[in-house]
């Protein structure tokens, strides 16, 4: 009996449900409160570490220098770099929107 496809389908549904909840939030404060309720401190730290290295990787800062600046492991930096290169594009979209003035985002 194969259970893998059902688990993947369930995971996809759960991710869509979670993404919908995040998209429904309007402010940084609401997103922060939701994340603090949803995640453990270790999960929040890991996600924060990953996000912190994205702009440095986009600026082509060497891994060792990123590690020295952030104390994020070189392994994590490498994983984020691979995701930036071969992932679904989520890091890039968020990074681009954060570097765009809010008026330009709202004009849309």
Number of C-alpha atoms within 10 A of each C-alpha: 3 6 7 9 9 10 11 11 11 12 12 12 12 12 12 12 12 12 11 11 12 14 10 11 13 9 9 9 10 13 16 12 11 14 15 13 10 11 12 11 12 9 13 14 12 14 12 12 18 18 16 15 23 20 15 17 17 12 9 10 13 11 20 14 12 20 17 11 11 13 11 19 16 15 11 16 24 14 13 20 18 11 16 17 12 9 12 10 11 11 17 17 10 12 14 11 12 11 10 11 9 11 8 9 11 7 6 6
